Amino acid sequence: MPENPVSPVRLRPAAPSDEAALGELDRSTWSTLHAVTPRPQPPYEPFFDDRHRPEDFLVAEAENEAGEVCLAGYTRLVPPTPLACNAHVRQIQGLAVADWARGRGVARALLRAAFTAARGDGANRMTLRVLGHNAPARALYESEGFVVEGVLPGEFFLNGRYVDDVMMGRSLAP
């Protein structure tokens, strides 16, 4: 089934002023389908910190059902290591889409914006990790050119069962 695009989706780098909205989006989309950490509980940790800086995130804004422009999703894009020999790689370390915006192309738009941003930073390769049972995310990543490059079987124990950690990657060459 084709996705219904959100009209219009605005993609931009995150700003410090997005912290509250990003924290709320992160908490509202928490699920063992993608999260290996416990469900966040009050008092909530700040969304941004020394390792999660606003400049590491791309955000999507769109009109919700009430016609209000608000945060529809985000992705975090960072070098996987601080090593110079790994500087040509960027890694997606988080992608979330608000429930009201799902199935409307927001995640795909964020991925494509991440590819463009990574190329602009000189990267020629992108990687990510996804839980083996997260079929919707894996299908999206595969449709955008990612392939499975490794699997850590039973790496996480979630909801009473062992779940694989799947490593995926793709070239950013045109």
C-alpha positions in Angstrom: 0.0 0.0 0.0 1.6 3.4 -0.9 2.2 5.8 1.8 0.1 9.0 2.0 2.5 11.9 2.2 2.2 14.4 5.0 1.6 17.8 3.4 3.9 19.6 3.9 6.7 18.0 5.8 9.5 20.4 6.8 12.9 18.8 7.6 15.4 20.8 9.6 18.2 20.4 12.2 17.0 20.2 15.7 17.3 23.3 17.9 17.8 23.4 21.7 14.2 24.8 21.9 13.0 21.4 20.6 14.0 19.6 23.7 10.6 19.3 25.4 8.8 18.2 22.2 11.5 15.7 21.4 11.4 14.3 24.9 7.6 13.9 24.7 7.8 12.3 21.3 10.5 9.9 22.5 8.4 8.9 25.5 5.2 8.5 23.6 6.8 6.3 20.9 8.6 4.0 23.4 8.1 0.3 22.7 10.0 -2.9 23.1 9.7 -3.2 19.4 12.7 -0.9 19.2 13.8 0.1 22.7 16.2 -1.9 24.8 16.1 0.4 27.8 13.3 0.4 30.3 10.2 2.7 29.7 11.1 6.2 30.9 9.6 7.2 34.2 9.3 10.6 35.9 11.4 12.5 36.6 12.5 12.4 33.0 16.1 12.7 31.9 16.9 15.6 29.6 16.6 14.7 25.9 19.8 16.6 25.1 23.0 15.9 26.9 26.8 15.8 26.2 26.4 12.7 24.0 23.0 13.7 22.4 23.4 17.2 21.1 20.8 19.2 19.1 23.1 19.2 16.1 23.0 15.4 16.0 19.3 15.3 15.2 17.1 16.0 12.2 13.5 16.7 12.9 10.4 16.6 10.7 7.5 19.0 11.3 4.0 18.6 9.8 0.4 19.5 10.5 -1.3 17.1 12.8 -5.0 16.2 12.7 -6.0 19.5 14.3 -4.1 21.5 11.7 -1.3 22.5 14.1 2.3 22.3 12.9 4.2 20.2 15.4 7.1 17.7 15.6 6.2 14.6 13.5 9.5 12.7 14.0 13.3 12.8 14.4 16.4 10.9 13.6 19.8 11.0 15.2 22.8 10.8 12.9 26.3 10.5 14.3 29.8 9.1 13.5 29.8 5.6 15.0 33.2 6.1 16.6 35.6 9.1 17.2 38.3 7.3 15.1 39.7 9.1 12.1 39.7 5.8 10.2 35.9 5.6 10.6 35.1 9.2 9.7 33.6 8.2 6.4 30.7 6.4 8.1 27.6 7.9 9.7 25.2 5.9 11.9 21.5 6.3 12.5 21.1 6.0 16.3 17.4 6.6 16.7 14.4 7.2 14.5 10.9 8.0 15.9 7.7 9.1 14.3 4.6 10.4 16.1 1.7 8.0 16.0 -0.5 10.5 14.1 2.2 10.8 11.4 2.9 7.1 10.8 2.4 5.7 7.4 2.7 9.1 5.7 6.3 9.1 4.6 7.9 10.9 7.6 10.4 8.2 8.4 11.4 7.8 4.7 11.8 11.6 4.4 14.0 11.6 7.6 16.2 8.8 6.2 16.6 10.5 2.9 17.5 13.8 4.6 20.0 11.8 6.8 21.6 10.5 3.6 22.0 14.0 2.2 23.4 15.4 5.5 25.9 12.5 5.7 27.1 13.0 2.2 27.4 16.7 2.9 29.7 15.8 5.8 31.8 13.7 3.5 30.5 10.3 4.5 30.2 7.5 1.9 28.6 4.8 4.1 25.6 4.6 6.6 25.0 2.0 9.2 22.3 1.3 11.8 21.2 -1.3 14.3 17.6 -2.6 14.5 16.0 -5.3 16.7 15.3 -8.5 14.7 11.6 -8.5 15.5 11.0 -4.9 14.3 9.7 -6.0 10.9 8.2 -2.6 9.9 11.6 -0.8 10.5 13.6 -3.5 8.8 11.3 -3.3 5.7 11.7 0.5 5.5 15.4 0.3 5.8 15.6 -2.4 3.2 13.5 -0.4 0.8 16.0 2.5 1.2 18.9 0.3 0.3 20.1 -1.1 3.6 21.2 -4.7 3.7 21.8 -7.0 6.7 25.6 -7.1 7.4 25.5 -9.0 10.7 23.3 -10.4 13.4 24.0 -10.8 17.1 21.6 -13.7 17.9 19.7 -13.3 21.2 21.6 -10.2 22.1 18.7 -8.7 24.2 16.2 -10.2 26.5 12.9 -8.3 26.1 9.4 -9.2 27.3 10.5 -12.7 28.3 12.3 -13.6 25.0 15.6 -13.2 23.4 15.8 -10.8 20.5 18.5 -10.5 17.8 20.4 -7.3 17.2 20.6 -6.8 13.4 23.3 -4.6 11.9 22.5 -3.0 8.6 24.5 -0.8 6.2 24.4 0.8 2.8 26.6 2.9 0.5 26.0 6.5 0.1 27.5 6.6 -3.3 25.2 8.2 -5.9 
